[in-house]
């Protein structure tokens, strides 16, 4: 027994040293690529998922430790850097940084990639059932249509949903103006009368099955649905959309920073990134990888955002202390009947 316990005590540190813990969004890395990394690095990748930046941040702030790589959106990266929660990146271990699109970097909060590397960009879009909705319009006004029969949903995400209402009204998604936020609140309360629920997880399967006829969701998620179901179409609201740039970061105190850097280098490899893009449906701002994806991928309506529409899209930014204004009106949206 003593020999067994001694062997176990030796094995435990070795096992921990060979584990990479990721905290990320669902369906954000092709499973076969995870297996490839595990084989190449003699390790086990353990993935936990979150459904909003706020949920991730609350967990980390509450003391959740053990994560080696996390994928928050750019505005949350800015907050986490300001609070000293992130470790600096060792650029000598990340040769793929040279391939990151400068135009995307310019929209992030860490253009020098001191603490974060852009992973993928997404847009908040609408998807609809072609066989159920007549005369669809590329506008957020779709969410106020009475013919939805309450068979619709909008994202259960404060910044995404209020941001969409702000764009509908012609305001910045990062406004600090209380009157503009109140107006956006009223718009979302109006939408609430025509939806079944707020949702971040089930909208993909619901629009695919026809349970819902209209959903508000992330472009990459809906890319996957449209690619497999020709009865589902994408609507890109003409008023503009929210744009998110999710970034790879290493939290301060990560148990395996070496393996974390190896993971970031791996997913930035152009061949790996191209394969991953084709699977998950999100654009990775990796210039060399984009040369390797198929024309079909680039022509998918959830990916092919017209340039004139991109100019109306904004990246969600950290609004500092004014976040309390968003929380207040979001609570009022949720409380409204």
FIZA-413604 format. One record per residue (C-alpha): residue number from 1; residue in one letter; x, y, z. Coordinates in Angstrom, 3 decimals, decimal comma. Each point is the difference from the previous one (the first is absolute). Last residue first. Layout:
# FIZA-413604
<rec resi="NUM" resn="a" xx="X" yy="Y" zz="Z"/>
...
//
This chain:
# FIZA-413604
<rec resi="337" resn="x" xx="-44,217" yy="42,084" zz="-18,618"/>
<rec resi="336" resn="x" xx="3,132" yy="2,019" zz="0,779"/>
<rec resi="335" resn="x" xx="2,395" yy="-1,350" zz="2,648"/>
<rec resi="334" resn="x" xx="2,565" yy="-1,236" zz="-2,521"/>
<rec resi="333" resn="x" xx="-0,002" yy="3,296" zz="-1,874"/>
<rec resi="332" resn="x" xx="0,283" yy="1,945" zz="3,250"/>
<rec resi="331" resn="x" xx="2,987" yy="-2,105" zz="1,052"/>
<rec resi="330" resn="x" xx="1,554" yy="0,795" zz="-3,385"/>
<rec resi="329" resn="x" xx="-0,644" yy="3,717" zz="0,603"/>
<rec resi="328" resn="x" xx="1,891" yy="-0,070" zz="3,297"/>
<rec resi="327" resn="x" xx="2,817" yy="-2,251" zz="-1,224"/>
<rec resi="326" resn="x" xx="0,650" yy="2,315" zz="-2,929"/>
<rec resi="325" resn="x" xx="0,239" yy="3,036" zz="2,272"/>
<rec resi="324" resn="x" xx="2,283" yy="-1,934" zz="2,363"/>
<rec resi="323" resn="x" xx="2,326" yy="-0,571" zz="-2,957"/>
<rec resi="322" resn="x" xx="0,639" yy="3,737" zz="0,199"/>
<rec resi="321" resn="x" xx="2,785" yy="-0,709" zz="2,494"/>
<rec resi="320" resn="x" xx="2,162" yy="-1,321" zz="-2,819"/>
<rec resi="319" resn="x" xx="-1,562" yy="-0,056" zz="-3,446"/>
<rec resi="318" resn="x" xx="2,034" yy="-2,972" zz="-1,254"/>
<rec resi="317" resn="x" xx="-0,512" yy="-0,175" zz="-3,740"/>
<rec resi="316" resn="x" xx="-2,270" yy="-2,051" zz="-2,245"/>
<rec resi="315" resn="x" xx="1,443" yy="0,170" zz="-3,507"/>
<rec resi="314" resn="x" xx="-2,162" yy="1,995" zz="-2,363"/>
<rec resi="313" resn="x" xx="-1,725" yy="-0,748" zz="-3,278"/>
<rec resi="312" resn="x" xx="-1,201" yy="2,702" zz="-2,376"/>
<rec resi="311" resn="x" xx="3,242" yy="-0,020" zz="-2,031"/>
<rec resi="310" resn="x" xx="-0,367" yy="-3,761" zz="-0,289"/>
<rec resi="309" resn="x" xx="-3,226" yy="0,567" zz="-1,923"/>
<rec resi="308" resn="x" xx="1,749" yy="1,759" zz="-2,881"/>
<rec resi="307" resn="x" xx="2,627" yy="-2,745" zz="-0,062"/>
<rec resi="306" resn="x" xx="-2,619" yy="-2,704" zz="-0,469"/>
<rec resi="305" resn="x" xx="0,226" yy="-2,768" zz="2,656"/>
<rec resi="304" resn="x" xx="0,744" yy="-3,323" zz="-1,723"/>
<rec resi="303" resn="x" xx="0,313" yy="-2,251" zz="3,035"/>
<rec resi="302" resn="x" xx="-3,610" yy="-0,732" zz="0,989"/>
<rec resi="301" resn="x" xx="-0,987" yy="0,201" zz="-3,676"/>
<rec resi="300" resn="x" xx="2,431" yy="-2,826" zz="-0,899"/>
<rec resi="299" resn="x" xx="2,208" yy="1,244" zz="-2,842"/>
<rec resi="298" resn="x" xx="3,285" yy="-0,202" zz="1,924"/>
<rec resi="297" resn="x" xx="-0,660" yy="-3,595" zz="0,992"/>
<rec resi="296" resn="x" xx="-0,911" yy="-1,027" zz="-3,530"/>
<rec resi="295" resn="x" xx="3,194" yy="1,601" zz="-1,340"/>
<rec resi="294" resn="x" xx="1,940" yy="-2,448" zz="2,190"/>
<rec resi="293" resn="x" xx="2,433" yy="1,046" zz="2,732"/>
<rec resi="292" resn="x" xx="3,766" yy="0,109" zz="-0,568"/>
<rec resi="291" resn="x" xx="0,588" yy="3,674" zz="-0,778"/>
<rec resi="290" resn="x" xx="-2,000" yy="0,897" zz="3,113"/>
<rec resi="289" resn="x" xx="2,576" yy="-1,904" zz="2,041"/>
<rec resi="288" resn="x" xx="2,795" yy="2,292" zz="-1,154"/>
<rec resi="287" resn="x" xx="-1,924" yy="3,141" zz="0,959"/>
<rec resi="286" resn="x" xx="-1,093" yy="-1,246" zz="3,420"/>
<rec resi="285" resn="x" xx="-2,950" yy="2,059" zz="1,198"/>
<rec resi="284" resn="x" xx="-1,978" yy="-3,188" zz="0,756"/>
<rec resi="283" resn="x" xx="-3,418" yy="0,126" zz="-1,627"/>
<rec resi="282" resn="x" xx="-2,570" yy="-2,124" zz="1,787"/>
<rec resi="281" resn="x" xx="-1,730" yy="-3,039" zz="-1,477"/>
<rec resi="280" resn="x" xx="1,178" yy="-2,644" zz="2,468"/>
<rec resi="279" resn="x" xx="1,182" yy="-2,693" zz="-2,411"/>
<rec resi="278" resn="x" xx="1,349" yy="2,015" zz="-2,930"/>
<rec resi="277" resn="x" xx="1,640" yy="2,377" zz="2,450"/>
<rec resi="276" resn="x" xx="1,740" yy="-2,849" zz="1,839"/>
<rec resi="275" resn="x" xx="1,518" yy="-1,402" zz="-3,172"/>
<rec resi="274" resn="x" xx="1,278" yy="3,442" zz="-0,976"/>
<rec resi="273" resn="x" xx="1,380" yy="0,630" zz="3,505"/>
<rec resi="272" resn="x" xx="1,855" yy="-3,310" zz="0,027"/>
<rec resi="271" resn="x" xx="1,576" yy="0,623" zz="-3,403"/>
<rec resi="270" resn="x" xx="0,888" yy="3,604" zz="0,918"/>
<rec resi="269" resn="x" xx="1,525" yy="-0,839" zz="3,427"/>
<rec resi="268" resn="x" xx="-1,740" yy="2,363" zz="2,425"/>
<rec resi="267" resn="x" xx="-1,778" yy="-2,876" zz="1,758"/>
<rec resi="266" resn="x" xx="3,342" yy="-1,690" zz="0,703"/>
<rec resi="265" resn="x" xx="1,860" yy="3,109" zz="1,194"/>
<rec resi="264" resn="x" xx="-2,817" yy="0,667" zz="2,470"/>
<rec resi="263" resn="x" xx="0,134" yy="-3,592" zz="1,209"/>
<rec resi="262" resn="x" xx="3,805" yy="0,055" zz="0,406"/>
<rec resi="261" resn="x" xx="-0,281" yy="3,262" zz="1,960"/>
<rec resi="260" resn="x" xx="-2,466" yy="-1,685" zz="2,360"/>
<rec resi="259" resn="x" xx="2,296" yy="-3,030" zz="0,288"/>
<rec resi="258" resn="x" xx="2,780" yy="2,269" zz="1,205"/>
<rec resi="257" resn="x" xx="-2,359" yy="1,992" zz="2,235"/>
<rec resi="256" resn="x" xx="-1,069" yy="-3,179" zz="1,815"/>
<rec resi="255" resn="x" xx="-1,422" yy="0,790" zz="3,435"/>
<rec resi="254" resn="x" xx="-1,396" yy="3,385" zz="-0,992"/>
<rec resi="253" resn="x" xx="0,758" yy="2,570" zz="2,741"/>
<rec resi="252" resn="x" xx="-1,009" yy="3,003" zz="-2,082"/>
<rec resi="251" resn="x" xx="-2,495" yy="-1,071" zz="-2,611"/>
<rec resi="250" resn="x" xx="1,282" yy="-0,846" zz="-3,483"/>
<rec resi="249" resn="x" xx="-1,991" yy="1,697" zz="-2,754"/>
<rec resi="248" resn="x" xx="-1,348" yy="-0,944" zz="-3,415"/>
<rec resi="247" resn="x" xx="-2,407" yy="2,563" zz="-1,397"/>
<rec resi="246" resn="x" xx="-3,597" yy="0,175" zz="-1,144"/>
<rec resi="245" resn="x" xx="-0,742" yy="2,889" zz="-2,335"/>
<rec resi="244" resn="x" xx="-3,652" yy="0,934" zz="0,139"/>
<rec resi="243" resn="x" xx="-1,959" yy="2,030" zz="-2,495"/>
<rec resi="242" resn="x" xx="-3,430" yy="1,399" zz="0,750"/>
<rec resi="241" resn="x" xx="-2,079" yy="0,693" zz="-3,037"/>
<rec resi="240" resn="x" xx="-0,976" yy="2,764" zz="-2,399"/>
<rec resi="239" resn="x" xx="-3,249" yy="1,702" zz="-1,002"/>
<rec resi="238" resn="x" xx="-0,230" yy="-2,241" zz="-3,067"/>
<rec resi="237" resn="x" xx="-0,588" yy="-3,053" zz="2,159"/>
<rec resi="236" resn="x" xx="1,801" yy="-3,049" zz="-1,364"/>
<rec resi="235" resn="x" xx="-2,642" yy="-2,657" zz="-0,588"/>
<rec resi="234" resn="x" xx="1,100" yy="-3,609" zz="-0,383"/>
<rec resi="233" resn="x" xx="-2,177" yy="-2,746" zz="-1,460"/>
<rec resi="232" resn="x" xx="-1,186" yy="-3,384" zz="1,224"/>
<rec resi="231" resn="x" xx="-1,904" yy="-2,338" zz="-2,313"/>
<rec resi="230" resn="x" xx="3,262" yy="-1,050" zz="-1,664"/>
<rec resi="229" resn="x" xx="1,074" yy="-1,865" zz="3,136"/>
<rec resi="228" resn="x" xx="3,555" yy="-1,300" zz="0,388"/>
<rec resi="227" resn="x" xx="2,176" yy="3,024" zz="-0,787"/>
<rec resi="226" resn="x" xx="-2,704" yy="2,303" zz="1,351"/>
<rec resi="225" resn="x" xx="0,197" yy="-1,666" zz="3,416"/>
<rec resi="224" resn="x" xx="3,808" yy="0,127" zz="0,271"/>
<rec resi="223" resn="x" xx="0,091" yy="3,616" zz="-1,163"/>
<rec resi="222" resn="x" xx="-2,593" yy="0,711" zz="2,710"/>
<rec resi="221" resn="x" xx="2,495" yy="-0,809" zz="2,717"/>
<rec resi="220" resn="x" xx="2,670" yy="2,032" zz="-1,766"/>
<rec resi="219" resn="x" xx="-2,257" yy="3,035" zz="-0,404"/>
<rec resi="218" resn="x" xx="-1,033" yy="0,195" zz="3,644"/>
<rec resi="217" resn="x" xx="-3,687" yy="0,100" zz="0,756"/>
<rec resi="216" resn="x" xx="-3,372" yy="1,693" zz="-0,294"/>
<rec resi="215" resn="x" xx="-2,624" yy="-2,530" zz="-0,995"/>
<rec resi="214" resn="x" xx="-3,046" yy="-0,122" zz="-2,254"/>
<rec resi="213" resn="x" xx="-2,375" yy="-2,877" zz="-0,826"/>
<rec resi="212" resn="x" xx="0,564" yy="-1,987" zz="3,177"/>
<rec resi="211" resn="x" xx="-0,973" yy="-3,657" zz="0,399"/>
<rec resi="210" resn="x" xx="0,975" yy="-0,387" zz="-3,640"/>
<rec resi="209" resn="x" xx="2,536" yy="-2,738" zz="0,702"/>
<rec resi="208" resn="x" xx="3,011" yy="2,053" zz="-1,119"/>
<rec resi="207" resn="x" xx="-1,299" yy="3,184" zz="1,614"/>
<rec resi="206" resn="x" xx="-0,369" yy="-1,820" zz="3,334"/>
<rec resi="205" resn="x" xx="3,289" yy="-1,915" zz="-0,294"/>
<rec resi="204" resn="x" xx="1,963" yy="3,219" zz="-0,383"/>
<rec resi="203" resn="x" xx="-2,088" yy="1,998" zz="2,503"/>
<rec resi="202" resn="x" xx="0,731" yy="-2,436" zz="2,806"/>
<rec resi="201" resn="x" xx="3,029" yy="1,581" zz="1,652"/>
<rec resi="200" resn="x" xx="-0,142" yy="3,758" zz="0,480"/>
<rec resi="199" resn="x" xx="-3,707" yy="0,571" zz="0,643"/>
<rec resi="198" resn="x" xx="-2,479" yy="2,746" zz="0,893"/>
<rec resi="197" resn="x" xx="-3,493" yy="-1,392" zz="-0,340"/>
<rec resi="196" resn="x" xx="-3,111" yy="-0,647" zz="-2,068"/>
<rec resi="195" resn="x" xx="0,134" yy="3,240" zz="-1,949"/>
<rec resi="194" resn="x" xx="-2,555" yy="2,518" zz="-1,230"/>
<rec resi="193" resn="x" xx="-0,709" yy="2,087" zz="3,127"/>
<rec resi="192" resn="x" xx="3,707" yy="0,022" zz="0,827"/>
<rec resi="191" resn="x" xx="0,670" yy="1,977" zz="-3,153"/>
<rec resi="190" resn="x" xx="-1,880" yy="2,939" zz="1,537"/>
<rec resi="189" resn="x" xx="2,005" yy="-0,350" zz="3,201"/>
<rec resi="188" resn="x" xx="3,096" yy="0,055" zz="-2,207"/>
<rec resi="187" resn="x" xx="-1,079" yy="3,277" zz="-1,587"/>
<rec resi="186" resn="x" xx="-0,823" yy="1,527" zz="3,382"/>
<rec resi="185" resn="x" xx="3,452" yy="-0,869" zz="1,333"/>
<rec resi="184" resn="x" xx="1,595" yy="1,524" zz="-3,088"/>
<rec resi="183" resn="x" xx="-1,831" yy="3,261" zz="0,729"/>
<rec resi="182" resn="x" xx="1,191" yy="-0,113" zz="3,606"/>
<rec resi="181" resn="x" xx="3,552" yy="-0,568" zz="-1,213"/>
<rec resi="180" resn="x" xx="-0,249" yy="3,001" zz="-2,318"/>
<rec resi="179" resn="x" xx="-1,323" yy="2,141" zz="2,848"/>
<rec resi="178" resn="x" xx="2,784" yy="-1,216" zz="2,316"/>
<rec resi="177" resn="x" xx="2,778" yy="0,966" zz="-2,411"/>
<rec resi="176" resn="x" xx="3,114" yy="-2,108" zz="0,610"/>
<rec resi="175" resn="x" xx="-0,125" yy="-1,471" zz="-3,498"/>
<rec resi="174" resn="x" xx="2,041" yy="-3,067" zz="-0,858"/>
<rec resi="173" resn="x" xx="-2,439" yy="-1,526" zz="-2,502"/>
<rec resi="172" resn="x" xx="0,032" yy="3,380" zz="-1,706"/>
<rec resi="171" resn="x" xx="-3,402" yy="1,379" zz="-0,926"/>
<rec resi="170" resn="x" xx="-2,007" yy="-0,257" zz="-3,216"/>
<rec resi="169" resn="x" xx="-3,156" yy="-1,316" zz="1,654"/>
<rec resi="168" resn="x" xx="0,474" yy="-3,492" zz="-1,436"/>
<rec resi="167" resn="x" xx="3,660" yy="0,236" zz="1,043"/>
<rec resi="166" resn="x" xx="-1,107" yy="0,661" zz="3,593"/>
<rec resi="165" resn="x" xx="-2,415" yy="-2,920" zz="-0,134"/>
<rec resi="164" resn="x" xx="2,799" yy="-2,303" zz="-1,173"/>
<rec resi="163" resn="x" xx="2,275" yy="1,271" zz="2,769"/>
<rec resi="162" resn="x" xx="-2,708" yy="-0,634" zz="2,603"/>
<rec resi="161" resn="x" xx="-0,080" yy="-3,573" zz="-1,242"/>
<rec resi="160" resn="x" xx="3,738" yy="-0,593" zz="-0,286"/>
<rec resi="159" resn="x" xx="0,975" yy="1,936" zz="3,147"/>
<rec resi="158" resn="x" xx="-2,564" yy="-1,649" zz="2,277"/>
<rec resi="157" resn="x" xx="0,278" yy="-3,542" zz="-1,319"/>
<rec resi="156" resn="x" xx="-2,975" yy="-2,338" zz="0,096"/>
<rec resi="155" resn="x" xx="-0,086" yy="0,090" zz="-3,770"/>
<rec resi="154" resn="x" xx="-3,383" yy="0,385" zz="-1,626"/>
<rec resi="153" resn="x" xx="-2,632" yy="-2,635" zz="-0,618"/>
<rec resi="152" resn="x" xx="-2,819" yy="-0,743" zz="-2,401"/>
<rec resi="151" resn="x" xx="-3,186" yy="-2,015" zz="-0,176"/>
<rec resi="150" resn="x" xx="-2,132" yy="2,635" zz="1,736"/>
<rec resi="149" resn="x" xx="-2,462" yy="-0,264" zz="-2,903"/>
<rec resi="148" resn="x" xx="2,588" yy="1,599" zz="-2,259"/>
<rec resi="147" resn="x" xx="-2,801" yy="1,668" zz="-1,968"/>
<rec resi="146" resn="x" xx="-0,049" yy="3,000" zz="2,352"/>
<rec resi="145" resn="x" xx="3,335" yy="1,283" zz="-1,284"/>
<rec resi="144" resn="x" xx="2,054" yy="1,897" zz="2,570"/>
<rec resi="143" resn="x" xx="3,129" yy="-2,163" zz="-0,333"/>
<rec resi="142" resn="x" xx="0,044" yy="0,618" zz="-3,747"/>
<rec resi="141" resn="x" xx="0,614" yy="3,699" zz="0,723"/>
<rec resi="140" resn="x" xx="3,628" yy="-0,990" zz="0,579"/>
<rec resi="139" resn="x" xx="0,250" yy="0,249" zz="-3,764"/>
<rec resi="138" resn="x" xx="0,832" yy="-2,121" zz="-3,027"/>
<rec resi="137" resn="x" xx="-3,675" yy="-0,450" zz="-0,915"/>
<rec resi="136" resn="x" xx="-1,778" yy="-3,304" zz="-0,455"/>
<rec resi="135" resn="x" xx="-3,011" yy="0,055" zz="-2,340"/>
<rec resi="134" resn="x" xx="-1,613" yy="-3,235" zz="1,168"/>
<rec resi="133" resn="x" xx="1,155" yy="-1,960" zz="3,013"/>
<rec resi="132" resn="x" xx="-0,701" yy="-3,720" zz="0,423"/>
<rec resi="131" resn="x" xx="1,758" yy="-1,876" zz="-2,814"/>
<rec resi="130" resn="x" xx="2,986" yy="2,344" zz="-0,056"/>
<rec resi="129" resn="x" xx="0,515" yy="-0,532" zz="3,710"/>
<rec resi="128" resn="x" xx="1,961" yy="2,919" zz="1,379"/>
<rec resi="127" resn="x" xx="3,477" yy="0,863" zz="1,268"/>
<rec resi="126" resn="x" xx="0,946" yy="3,361" zz="1,477"/>
<rec resi="125" resn="x" xx="3,501" yy="1,332" zz="0,582"/>
<rec resi="124" resn="x" xx="2,393" yy="0,936" zz="2,843"/>
<rec resi="123" resn="x" xx="3,402" yy="-0,085" zz="-1,615"/>
<rec resi="122" resn="x" xx="3,066" yy="-2,104" zz="0,643"/>
<rec resi="121" resn="x" xx="3,762" yy="0,344" zz="-0,062"/>
<rec resi="120" resn="x" xx="2,503" yy="-2,688" zz="0,908"/>
<rec resi="119" resn="x" xx="3,241" yy="-0,526" zz="1,918"/>
<rec resi="118" resn="x" xx="1,504" yy="3,447" zz="0,554"/>
<rec resi="117" resn="x" xx="3,098" yy="-0,244" zz="2,244"/>
<rec resi="116" resn="x" xx="0,059" yy="1,404" zz="3,526"/>
<rec resi="115" resn="x" xx="2,379" yy="1,239" zz="2,687"/>
<rec resi="114" resn="x" xx="2,656" yy="2,070" zz="-1,783"/>
<rec resi="113" resn="x" xx="-1,713" yy="-0,452" zz="-3,345"/>
<rec resi="112" resn="x" xx="1,221" yy="3,443" zz="-1,101"/>
<rec resi="111" resn="x" xx="-3,520" yy="0,944" zz="-1,107"/>
<rec resi="110" resn="x" xx="-1,398" yy="-0,827" zz="3,431"/>
<rec resi="109" resn="x" xx="-3,474" yy="1,597" zz="0,214"/>
<rec resi="108" resn="x" xx="-1,122" yy="-1,411" zz="-3,322"/>
<rec resi="107" resn="x" xx="-1,177" yy="1,882" zz="-3,078"/>
<rec resi="106" resn="x" xx="3,512" yy="0,656" zz="-1,357"/>
<rec resi="105" resn="x" xx="0,802" yy="-3,683" zz="0,365"/>
<rec resi="104" resn="x" xx="-2,764" yy="-0,739" zz="-2,491"/>
<rec resi="103" resn="x" xx="1,531" yy="2,252" zz="-2,641"/>
<rec resi="102" resn="x" xx="3,468" yy="-1,362" zz="0,803"/>
<rec resi="101" resn="x" xx="-1,057" yy="-3,566" zz="-0,983"/>
<rec resi="100" resn="x" xx="2,003" yy="-2,459" zz="2,111"/>
<rec resi="99" resn="x" xx="2,608" yy="-1,875" zz="-2,047"/>
<rec resi="98" resn="x" xx="3,066" yy="1,320" zz="1,846"/>
<rec resi="97" resn="x" xx="-1,394" yy="-1,381" zz="3,252"/>
<rec resi="96" resn="x" xx="0,523" yy="-3,504" zz="-1,354"/>
<rec resi="95" resn="x" xx="3,552" yy="-0,188" zz="1,367"/>
<rec resi="94" resn="x" xx="-1,313" yy="-0,223" zz="3,577"/>
<rec resi="93" resn="x" xx="2,720" yy="-1,250" zz="2,356"/>
<rec resi="92" resn="x" xx="2,216" yy="3,067" zz="-0,432"/>
<rec resi="91" resn="x" xx="-3,090" yy="2,131" zz="0,601"/>
<rec resi="90" resn="x" xx="-0,137" yy="-0,992" zz="3,664"/>
<rec resi="89" resn="x" xx="-3,451" yy="1,176" zz="1,061"/>
<rec resi="88" resn="x" xx="-0,556" yy="2,099" zz="3,113"/>
<rec resi="87" resn="x" xx="-2,135" yy="-1,601" zz="2,747"/>
<rec resi="86" resn="x" xx="-3,561" yy="1,180" zz="0,535"/>
<rec resi="85" resn="x" xx="-2,075" yy="0,912" zz="3,070"/>
<rec resi="84" resn="x" xx="1,600" yy="3,363" zz="0,727"/>
<rec resi="83" resn="x" xx="-3,312" yy="1,825" zz="0,373"/>
<rec resi="82" resn="x" xx="0,592" yy="2,236" zz="-3,007"/>
<rec resi="81" resn="x" xx="0,947" yy="-3,064" zz="-2,041"/>
<rec resi="80" resn="x" xx="-3,264" yy="-1,707" zz="0,940"/>
<rec resi="79" resn="x" xx="-2,030" yy="3,041" zz="-1,027"/>
<rec resi="78" resn="x" xx="1,692" yy="0,293" zz="-3,395"/>
<rec resi="77" resn="x" xx="-0,340" yy="-3,738" zz="-0,579"/>
<rec resi="76" resn="x" xx="-3,723" yy="0,363" zz="0,700"/>
<rec resi="75" resn="x" xx="-0,344" yy="2,518" zz="-2,820"/>
<rec resi="74" resn="x" xx="1,986" yy="-2,283" zz="-2,306"/>
<rec resi="73" resn="x" xx="-2,113" yy="-3,094" zz="0,526"/>
<rec resi="72" resn="x" xx="1,168" yy="-2,654" zz="2,430"/>
<rec resi="71" resn="x" xx="1,757" yy="-3,210" zz="-1,086"/>
<rec resi="70" resn="x" xx="1,799" yy="-1,572" zz="2,984"/>
<rec resi="69" resn="x" xx="3,248" yy="-1,997" zz="0,063"/>
<rec resi="68" resn="x" xx="1,681" yy="-1,704" zz="2,983"/>
<rec resi="67" resn="x" xx="-2,969" yy="-0,291" zz="2,347"/>
<rec resi="66" resn="x" xx="0,670" yy="-1,377" zz="3,468"/>
<rec resi="65" resn="x" xx="-1,570" yy="2,708" zz="2,100"/>
<rec resi="64" resn="x" xx="-3,563" yy="1,116" zz="0,632"/>
<rec resi="63" resn="x" xx="0,352" yy="2,749" zz="2,607"/>
<rec resi="62" resn="x" xx="-3,300" yy="1,839" zz="-0,132"/>
<rec resi="61" resn="x" xx="1,555" yy="2,373" zz="-2,519"/>
<rec resi="60" resn="x" xx="0,523" yy="-2,901" zz="-2,403"/>
<rec resi="59" resn="x" xx="-3,594" yy="-1,172" zz="0,390"/>
<rec resi="58" resn="x" xx="-1,431" yy="3,492" zz="-0,359"/>
<rec resi="57" resn="x" xx="2,130" yy="0,620" zz="-3,090"/>
<rec resi="56" resn="x" xx="-1,203" yy="-3,178" zz="-1,717"/>
<rec resi="55" resn="x" xx="-3,661" yy="0,764" zz="0,736"/>
<rec resi="54" resn="x" xx="0,459" yy="3,584" zz="-1,218"/>
<rec resi="53" resn="x" xx="1,664" yy="-1,130" zz="-3,198"/>
<rec resi="52" resn="x" xx="-2,993" yy="-2,159" zz="-0,798"/>
<rec resi="51" resn="x" xx="-0,779" yy="-3,661" zz="-0,696"/>
<rec resi="50" resn="x" xx="2,919" yy="-1,672" zz="1,777"/>
<rec resi="49" resn="x" xx="1,802" yy="-3,253" zz="-0,817"/>
<rec resi="48" resn="x" xx="2,473" yy="-2,314" zz="1,747"/>
<rec resi="47" resn="x" xx="2,521" yy="-1,942" zz="-2,090"/>
<rec resi="46" resn="x" xx="2,635" yy="-2,437" zz="1,259"/>
<rec resi="45" resn="x" xx="2,892" yy="-0,676" zz="-2,378"/>
<rec resi="44" resn="x" xx="2,130" yy="-3,013" zz="0,946"/>
<rec resi="43" resn="x" xx="3,705" yy="-0,039" zz="-0,775"/>
<rec resi="42" resn="x" xx="2,718" yy="-1,733" zz="-1,987"/>
<rec resi="41" resn="x" xx="0,634" yy="3,136" zz="-2,034"/>
<rec resi="40" resn="x" xx="-0,481" yy="-1,300" zz="-3,539"/>
<rec resi="39" resn="x" xx="-2,696" yy="-2,469" zz="1,003"/>
<rec resi="38" resn="x" xx="-1,954" yy="2,525" zz="2,039"/>
<rec resi="37" resn="x" xx="0,279" yy="2,588" zz="-2,755"/>
<rec resi="36" resn="x" xx="-1,377" yy="-2,430" zz="-2,587"/>
<rec resi="35" resn="x" xx="-2,831" yy="-0,995" zz="2,330"/>
<rec resi="34" resn="x" xx="-0,978" yy="3,657" zz="0,411"/>
<rec resi="33" resn="x" xx="0,152" yy="0,379" zz="-3,769"/>
<rec resi="32" resn="x" xx="-2,384" yy="-2,932" zz="-0,392"/>
<rec resi="31" resn="x" xx="-2,441" yy="1,701" zz="2,359"/>
<rec resi="30" resn="x" xx="-0,203" yy="3,160" zz="-2,175"/>
<rec resi="29" resn="x" xx="0,232" yy="3,020" zz="2,262"/>
<rec resi="28" resn="x" xx="-2,682" yy="2,530" zz="0,948"/>
<rec resi="27" resn="x" xx="-3,048" yy="-2,225" zz="0,367"/>
<rec resi="26" resn="x" xx="-0,912" yy="1,491" zz="3,398"/>
<rec resi="25" resn="x" xx="1,799" yy="3,150" zz="1,126"/>
<rec resi="24" resn="x" xx="3,240" yy="-0,288" zz="1,958"/>
<rec resi="23" resn="x" xx="1,793" yy="-0,930" zz="3,201"/>
<rec resi="22" resn="x" xx="2,920" yy="-2,263" zz="-0,907"/>
<rec resi="21" resn="x" xx="1,960" yy="-2,142" zz="2,468"/>
<rec resi="20" resn="x" xx="3,171" yy="-1,600" zz="-1,347"/>
<rec resi="19" resn="x" xx="1,062" yy="-3,110" zz="1,880"/>
<rec resi="18" resn="x" xx="3,468" yy="-1,553" zz="-0,135"/>
<rec resi="17" resn="x" xx="1,381" yy="1,721" zz="3,087"/>
<rec resi="16" resn="x" xx="-3,003" yy="-1,203" zz="1,981"/>
<rec resi="15" resn="x" xx="0,734" yy="-3,587" zz="-0,976"/>
<rec resi="14" resn="x" xx="3,683" yy="0,301" zz="0,955"/>
<rec resi="13" resn="x" xx="-0,910" yy="1,579" zz="3,318"/>
<rec resi="12" resn="x" xx="-2,397" yy="-2,892" zz="0,739"/>
<rec resi="11" resn="x" xx="2,245" yy="-2,853" zz="-1,096"/>
<rec resi="10" resn="x" xx="2,625" yy="0,427" zz="2,709"/>
<rec resi="9" resn="x" xx="-2,588" yy="-0,047" zz="2,782"/>
<rec resi="8" resn="x" xx="-1,611" yy="-3,052" zz="-1,623"/>
<rec resi="7" resn="x" xx="3,301" yy="-1,886" zz="-0,034"/>
<rec resi="6" resn="x" xx="0,520" yy="0,749" zz="3,676"/>
<rec resi="5" resn="x" xx="-3,550" yy="-1,080" zz="0,760"/>
<rec resi="4" resn="x" xx="0,504" yy="-3,298" zz="-1,835"/>
<rec resi="3" resn="x" xx="3,332" yy="-0,671" zz="1,736"/>
<rec resi="2" resn="x" xx="-1,630" yy="0,669" zz="3,356"/>
<rec resi="1" resn="x" xx="-2,820" yy="-2,409" zz="-0,866"/>
//
